[in-house]
Amino acid sequence: MNMRKLVAFAAILAGSLAVGCGGSSAVTNPAKDASGKGITDSKGNTVSVEAANKFKSGLQAIAQHDKANDWTEATCQSTADIFLTAAKEQGDKTFSEALYNVGLAYQRCKKDADAKKAFEEVLQKDPKFHPARVQVALYNFAASGEKDIDRAISEMRQAAVVDAQYKNVEALVHLALLYMRRGNSVADNDGPNDFQRAKRYIQSALAVDDAFMPAFNQLAIYYLETAKQKAGRSAGKRTASLSGAKEKKVETQALELAHLVCSQAIRKNPKYAPIFNTFGMIYVELGNLNNAVNSFNAARNLDPSFFEAQMNYAAVNMQFRGFKQAEDAYRGALKIRPNDYDAHLGLALSLRGQIDDSNFDKMVSAAGSELEAAKKIAPERAETYYNEAILTQEYKAKAGGKEAEPFLLQAKTLFGQFVQKAGSAAEFSDAAKRAKERIEEIDQIIAFNRQTAEEQKKAEAEAKQLAAEQEAAAAATGEPQ
């Protein structure tokens, strides 16, 4: 795989853990008691009329702001305050649902520290309140850099199996996702390996709620990853290549199952963006890039804040040489995650692809700025140096004319830094070989340019001397000069 494809098309995400709201975590409601006369909380305590009314006002505020998409820090705080008041109205009795929704209100405007604090307060007062345990587990997993996966699985299993008794579909789906992310083959009471455990918990979620779209989406991803696994490719990876270079074709039957699950899910809910993103990944594996780009576009149109869909749409368009469409999608992705390395790098490549005589200086400068931004975010990533070297050699050096040598030397240094950072990584082996060839090529170009310049300088000196001799001879004979 060449480096340009590697860095441009490595954004097909196989699913990621979501913390909190945005379609992931629903608000919790107290339930009517068995007689239907009143409202009780999760522990069977009767909710007072005042607390119930405040709680209802809080739910209405969340629904209103979700619909208008007008969340701000002020509206988050005012909504959280409504639920806090509802909790206070209960007096000595802990109103877990109200405190939990305080955390969800904070999540709406990404006040994650306040949200986590609220969820932890719920668990301190009500250790078996499993929705809060799910959120705390996700926050802790994210804080570990998504490395402490065993702890996350343990906490999620406590929430899904022990506390919720298989009734919390969100916990079941997150547990399945964590198992797929870990992907070990150690048997336990839940199954022979992590993939089988994941399938079991996805099916458990659908048995509880056969319209729960995240479960459908995760089931489709399960079959997609199973297909890769059977082909000897790394299942559970969060990225995949669009180029198909050096990768075995995946198992068609499992892909067909994934395709079927997506089709069924879309019939149930045609407005759920993640299922279209997964559909796009399936079409990539099937080699149907037209349907893939349409699916990714549907996902990003349904949810413009869907980062993975923006990245995937951009990646497919890069393969079609749709550089302007890719640029727009990468810019959309950066609005969601301004400090994402891959989005800055992808934007640099999409800008480079649009360079022509009419915009040369502007686009070269813009592409260079994006590469610099990517380098600041992740200075250890090798791809930046390769692509900066290409931009320098292919564009800056050619624009330099007689002054090209400093740019060529800069490109040579960048290729050398790439080779050093790439090390023995298999995915960079081809690019490292080309980088070394480019270094030799640059040395040859510099040597040739220097020899040419020396010969030109010598020729100019000889011409000047000849002209002087002719002028002297003419003066000596008195002939006109």
C-alpha positions in Angstrom: 0.0 0.0 0.0 1.4 3.4 -0.9 1.8 6.0 1.9 -0.7 8.3 0.3 -3.5 5.7 0.5 -2.4 4.6 3.9 -2.8 7.9 5.6 -5.8 8.9 3.6 -7.9 5.8 3.9 -7.2 4.6 7.4 -10.4 6.0 8.9 -13.0 3.3 8.6 -14.0 2.8 12.2 -15.5 -0.5 13.3 -17.4 1.0 16.2 -16.4 2.9 19.3 -17.6 3.3 22.8 -19.9 6.3 23.4 -20.1 8.1 26.7 -23.5 9.4 27.6 -26.0 11.2 25.4 -26.3 11.9 21.8 -28.5 8.9 21.3 -26.4 6.7 23.5 -27.9 7.1 27.0 -31.6 7.7 27.5 -33.1 9.5 30.4 -34.4 7.2 33.2 -38.0 7.5 34.4 -39.5 6.4 37.7 -42.2 3.7 37.2 -45.8 3.4 38.4 -46.2 1.0 41.2 -48.1 -2.3 40.9 -51.4 -0.7 41.8 -51.0 2.1 39.2 -51.9 4.7 41.8 -48.5 6.3 42.2 -44.9 6.6 41.0 -42.0 4.8 42.6 -38.3 4.9 42.0 -36.0 2.0 41.2 -35.9 1.0 44.9 -39.7 1.0 45.3 -39.9 4.3 47.2 -42.9 6.4 46.4 -42.0 9.6 44.6 -43.6 12.7 46.1 -45.9 14.8 43.9 -43.6 17.7 44.1 -40.6 15.6 43.1 -42.5 13.9 40.3 -43.6 17.2 38.9 -40.1 18.6 39.0 -38.8 15.4 37.4 -41.4 15.7 34.6 -40.3 19.3 34.0 -36.7 18.2 33.7 -37.6 15.6 31.1 -39.6 18.2 29.1 -36.6 20.5 29.2 -34.3 17.8 27.9 -36.7 16.8 25.1 -37.2 20.5 24.1 -33.4 21.3 23.9 -32.7 18.0 22.2 -35.3 18.8 19.5 -34.0 22.4 19.1 -30.4 21.4 19.4 -29.7 24.5 21.3 -27.8 23.2 24.3 -25.5 25.7 26.0 -23.7 25.7 29.4 -26.6 27.8 30.7 -29.3 25.4 29.5 -27.4 22.4 30.7 -27.0 23.9 34.2 -30.7 25.0 34.4 -31.9 21.6 33.3 -29.5 19.9 35.8 -30.9 22.2 38.5 -34.4 21.0 37.8 -33.4 17.4 38.5 -31.4 18.5 41.6 -34.5 20.2 42.9 -36.5 17.0 42.2 -34.0 15.0 44.2 -34.2 17.4 47.1 -38.0 17.2 47.1 -37.6 13.5 48.1 -36.0 14.5 51.4 -34.0 11.7 53.0 -34.8 9.2 50.3 -32.3 9.0 47.4 -34.0 9.8 44.1 -31.5 8.0 41.9 -33.2 8.6 38.6 -33.2 12.4 39.2 -29.5 12.4 40.1 -28.7 10.3 37.1 -30.4 12.7 34.8 -28.4 15.5 36.3 -25.4 13.8 34.8 -27.1 13.4 31.4 -27.9 17.1 31.4 -24.2 17.9 31.9 -23.2 15.5 29.1 -25.4 17.5 26.7 -22.8 20.3 26.6 -19.8 18.1 27.3 -19.3 19.0 30.9 -17.9 15.5 31.5 -16.2 16.2 34.8 -19.5 17.4 36.3 -21.4 14.5 34.6 -19.1 11.9 36.0 -19.3 13.5 39.5 -23.1 13.2 39.3 -23.0 9.6 38.2 -20.5 8.7 41.0 -22.8 10.4 43.6 -25.6 8.1 42.4 -23.5 5.0 42.9 -22.3 6.1 46.3 -25.9 6.4 47.5 -27.4 3.6 45.4 -24.6 1.1 44.4 -27.0 -1.1 42.4 -28.2 1.7 40.1 -26.8 0.1 37.0 -27.3 3.0 34.5 -24.9 5.1 36.5 -22.4 2.3 36.7 -22.4 2.0 32.9 -21.5 5.7 32.6 -18.8 5.6 35.3 -17.3 2.5 33.7 -17.1 4.3 30.3 -15.5 7.4 31.8 -12.9 5.4 33.6 -12.1 3.4 30.5 -11.7 6.6 28.5 -9.5 8.0 31.3 -7.2 5.0 31.0 -6.6 5.8 27.3 -8.9 2.8 26.6 -6.2 0.5 27.9 -7.7 -0.8 31.1 -10.2 -3.0 29.3 -10.3 -5.8 31.8 -11.6 -3.4 34.5 -14.1 -1.9 32.1 -15.4 -5.4 31.2 -15.7 -6.3 34.9 -17.6 -3.1 35.7 -19.9 -3.4 32.7 -20.6 -7.0 33.4 -21.5 -6.0 37.0 -24.0 -3.5 35.6 -25.4 -5.6 32.8 -25.6 -9.1 34.4 -25.4 -8.8 38.2 -27.2 -5.5 38.9 -29.6 -5.2 35.9 -30.2 -9.0 35.5 -29.9 -8.6 31.7 -32.5 -5.9 31.5 -30.2 -2.9 30.7 -29.8 -3.1 26.9 -27.3 -0.3 26.8 -25.1 -2.1 29.3 -25.4 -5.3 27.3 -24.3 -3.7 24.1 -21.4 -1.9 25.7 -20.3 -5.2 27.2 -20.4 -6.8 23.8 -18.4 -4.0 22.3 -15.7 -4.3 25.0 -15.4 -8.0 24.5 -14.9 -7.5 20.7 -12.4 -4.8 21.4 -10.4 -7.1 23.7 -10.8 -10.1 21.4 -9.0 -12.8 23.5 -9.6 -16.6 23.1 -9.7 -17.5 26.8 -12.7 -19.6 27.8 -14.9 -18.8 30.8 -18.5 -19.4 32.0 -19.8 -16.9 29.4 -18.3 -18.6 26.4 -15.2 -20.0 24.6 -13.8 -16.6 23.6 -14.6 -12.9 23.6 -16.3 -12.9 20.2 -18.7 -15.6 21.2 -19.4 -13.7 24.5 -20.0 -10.5 22.5 -22.5 -12.3 20.3 -24.3 -13.7 23.3 -24.8 -10.3 24.9 -25.9 -8.6 21.7 -28.5 -11.3 21.3 -29.5 -10.8 24.9 -30.1 -7.1 24.3 -32.2 -7.8 21.2 -34.2 -10.3 23.2 -35.1 -7.6 25.7 -35.7 -4.9 23.1 -35.9 -6.0 19.5 -36.0 -2.4 18.3 -32.8 -1.2 20.1 -30.8 0.1 17.2 -27.4 0.1 18.9 -27.8 -3.7 19.3 -28.6 -4.1 15.7 -25.6 -2.0 14.7 -23.3 -4.0 17.0 -24.6 -7.3 15.6 -23.8 -6.1 12.1 -20.3 -5.1 13.2 -19.9 -8.5 14.9 -20.6 -10.3 11.6 -18.3 -7.8 9.7 -15.4 -8.4 12.2 -16.1 -12.2 12.1 -15.7 -12.1 8.3 -12.3 -10.4 8.7 -11.3 -12.9 11.3 -12.0 -15.8 9.1 -9.9 -14.2 6.4 -7.0 -14.1 8.7 -7.2 -10.4 9.2 -7.2 -8.6 12.6 -10.7 -8.6 13.9 -11.6 -6.0 16.4 -9.4 -3.3 14.8 -10.9 0.1 14.8 -9.6 1.0 11.3 -9.5 -0.7 8.0 -8.0 0.1 4.6 -10.0 0.9 1.5 -7.2 0.1 -0.9 -7.4 -3.7 -0.4 -3.6 -4.0 -0.9 -2.0 -6.9 0.8 -5.3 -7.9 2.5 -7.2 -11.1 2.0 -10.8 -10.9 0.9 -13.2 -11.4 3.7 -15.6 -14.3 4.1 -18.7 -13.5 1.9 -21.3 -15.4 4.0 -20.6 -13.4 7.1 -20.7 -10.2 5.1 -24.1 -11.2 3.7 -25.3 -11.7 7.3 -24.0 -8.3 8.2 -25.7 -6.8 5.2 -29.0 -8.5 6.2 -28.8 -7.1 9.7 -28.3 -3.6 8.4 -31.2 -3.9 6.0 -33.5 -5.1 8.7 -32.4 -2.3 11.1 -33.0 0.4 8.5 -36.5 -0.9 7.9 -37.1 -0.5 11.6 -35.5 2.9 11.9 -34.3 4.7 8.7 -33.1 7.7 10.7 -30.4 5.9 12.8 -27.1 7.2 11.5 -24.7 4.6 12.8 -26.4 1.8 10.9 -25.7 3.6 7.6 -22.1 4.0 8.6 -21.8 0.3 9.3 -23.5 -0.4 6.0 -20.8 1.7 4.3 -18.1 -0.4 5.9 -19.7 -3.6 4.6 -19.9 -2.1 1.1 -16.2 -1.2 1.3 -15.4 -4.9 2.1 -17.7 -6.0 -0.8 -15.8 -3.6 -3.1 -18.9 -1.6 -3.9 -17.6 1.9 -3.3 -20.5 3.7 -4.9 -22.9 2.3 -2.3 -20.3 2.8 0.4 -20.0 6.6 -0.3 -23.8 6.9 -0.5 -24.1 5.1 2.9 -21.5 7.2 4.6 -23.1 10.3 3.1 -26.5 9.2 4.5 -25.0 8.8 8.0 -23.4 12.2 8.0 -26.5 13.9 6.7 -28.6 12.3 9.4 -26.1 13.3 12.0 -23.6 16.0 11.0 -21.9 15.5 14.4 -21.1 11.9 13.5 -17.3 12.0 13.3 -16.7 8.5 11.9 -19.2 9.1 9.1 -17.5 12.3 8.1 -14.1 10.6 8.1 -15.3 7.6 6.1 -17.1 9.7 3.5 -13.9 11.7 3.1 -11.8 8.5 2.8 -13.9 7.0 0.1 -14.0 10.2 -1.9 -10.2 10.4 -1.8 -10.1 7.1 -3.6 -12.4 8.6 -6.3 -10.1 11.6 -6.4 -13.1 13.6 -5.1 -10.7 15.9 -3.3 -13.1 18.8 -2.8 -15.8 16.5 -1.3 -13.1 15.0 0.9 -12.0 18.4 2.0 -15.5 19.4 3.0 -15.9 16.2 5.1 -12.6 16.5 6.8 -13.4 20.1 7.7 -16.7 18.8 9.1 -14.8 16.2 11.1 -12.5 18.9 12.5 -15.5 20.9 13.7 -16.4 17.9 15.9 -12.8 17.1 17.0 -10.5 20.0 16.3 -7.4 18.1 17.5 -7.8 14.9 15.6 -4.6 13.9 14.0 -6.1 11.8 11.1 -8.6 14.6 10.2 -5.8 17.2 9.9 -3.7 14.7 7.9 -6.6 13.8 5.6 -7.4 17.5 5.0 -3.7 18.1 4.1 -3.9 15.3 1.5 -7.3 16.5 0.1 -5.8 20.0 -0.3 -2.7 18.7 -2.0 -4.8 16.8 -4.5 -6.4 20.1 -5.6 -3.2 22.0 -6.3 -3.0 23.5 -9.8 -1.5 26.6 -11.4 -4.4 28.8 -10.4 -4.1 28.1 -6.7 -0.6 26.9 -6.3 0.7 29.1 -3.6 -2.5 29.1 -1.6 -3.0 25.4 -1.6 0.6 24.5 -0.9 0.6 26.8 2.1 -2.7 25.4 3.3 -1.6 21.8 3.0 1.6 22.6 4.8 -0.3 24.2 7.6 -2.5 21.1 8.1 0.6 18.9 8.2 2.2 21.1 10.8 -1.0 20.9 12.9 -0.9 17.1 12.6 2.7 17.0 13.6 2.0 19.1 16.7 -0.8 16.8 17.8 1.2 13.6 17.3 4.9 14.2 16.7 5.7 10.5 16.9 3.5 9.6 14.0 5.6 8.7 10.9 3.0 9.5 8.2 3.2 13.2 8.7 6.9 13.3 7.8 6.5 11.3 4.6 3.6 13.5 3.3 5.5 16.7 4.3 8.5 15.4 2.4 6.3 14.7 -0.7 4.8 18.2 -0.5 8.3 19.7 -0.2 9.9 17.7 -3.0 7.0 17.7 -5.5 5.7 21.2 -5.1 8.0 23.5 -3.0 11.2 22.4 -4.7 9.7 22.7 -8.2 8.4 26.2 -7.5 11.9 27.2 -6.3 13.5 27.0 -9.7 17.2 27.8 -9.3 16.6 28.0 -5.5 15.3 24.5 -5.3 18.3 22.9 -3.4 17.2 24.1 0.1 13.8 22.5 -0.4 15.3 19.3 -1.8 17.6 19.1 1.3 14.6 19.7 3.5 12.7 16.9 1.8 15.7 14.6 2.2 15.7 15.3 5.9 12.0 14.6 6.2 12.3 11.3 4.3 15.1 10.3 6.7 13.0 11.2 9.7 10.1 9.1 8.3 12.4 6.1 7.9 13.6 6.5 11.4 10.1 6.8 12.9 8.7 4.0 10.8 11.3 1.6 12.1 10.5 -2.0 11.3 6.7 -1.5 11.3 5.2 -3.8 8.6 2.6 -1.3 7.5 5.4 1.2 6.6 7.7 -1.3 4.8 6.8 -0.3 1.3 6.8 3.4 2.1 10.2 3.2 3.8 11.7 1.6 0.7 10.3 4.4 -1.5 11.6 7.0 1.0 15.1 5.6 0.7 14.8 5.6 -3.1 13.6 9.2 -2.9 16.7 10.2 -0.8 19.0 8.7 -3.4 17.0 10.4 -6.2 17.3 13.8 -4.3 21.1 13.3 -4.0 21.3 12.6 -7.7 19.2 15.7 -8.5 21.3 18.0 -6.3 24.5 16.6 -7.8 23.2 17.1 -11.3 21.9 20.6 -10.6 25.3 21.6 -9.1 27.2 20.1 -12.0 24.9 21.9 -14.4 25.3 25.2 -12.5 29.1 24.8 -12.5 29.1 24.1 -16.2 26.9 27.1 -16.9 29.1 29.3 -14.8 32.2 28.1 -16.6 30.5 28.6 -20.0 29.5 32.1 -19.0 33.1 32.9 -17.9 34.4 31.6 -21.2 31.9 33.6 -23.1 32.8 36.7 -21.2 36.5 36.1 -21.8 36.0 35.5 -25.5 34.0 38.7 -25.7 36.8 40.6 -24.0 39.4 39.1 -26.4 37.3 40.1 -29.4 36.9 43.6 -28.0 40.7 43.9 -27.5 41.4 42.6 -31.0 39.0 45.0 -32.6 40.5 47.9 -30.7 44.0 47.0 -31.9 43.1 46.9 -35.6 40.9 50.0 -35.3 37.9 48.1 -36.6 34.4 49.0 -35.3 33.4 47.0 -32.2 
